[in-house]
């Protein structure tokens, strides 16, 4: 009898933990548009840095 109660309690805790994990992942996810804009800015900054570095070395 006691093992059935513990089994149900453990399953309930496991379900709550899984749902909590899923909700945190959905809330904290960065949108694709934001990620693409950030990546484009980074690539542009690197291009400008490399372009300036070539002029200094030569």
C-alpha positions, -999 to +999 in steps of 0.1 A: +000+000+000+028+024+010+047+017-022+017+026-044+015+060-027+052+067-031+050+056-067+022+080-074+040+108-055+072+102-075+053+102-108+036+134-099+069+151-090+084+138-123+055+152-144+057+186-126+095+188-132+091+180-169+064+206-173+084+232-155+114+224-177+094+227-209+078+260-198+113+275-189+126+265-223+097+281-241+098+313-222+136+318-224+139+310-261+153+337-284+134+343-315+149+335-349+146+371-360+166+384-330+193+357-335+196+365-372+200+402-366+226+396-339+246+373-361+245+398-390+257+426-368+286+404-355+296+395-390+295+431-402+317+442-372+342+414-379+343+424-416+349+460-407+376+451-382+394+429-407+391+456-433+407+481-409+434+457-399+445+451-435+450+489-440+471+492-408+494+463-416+501+475-452 
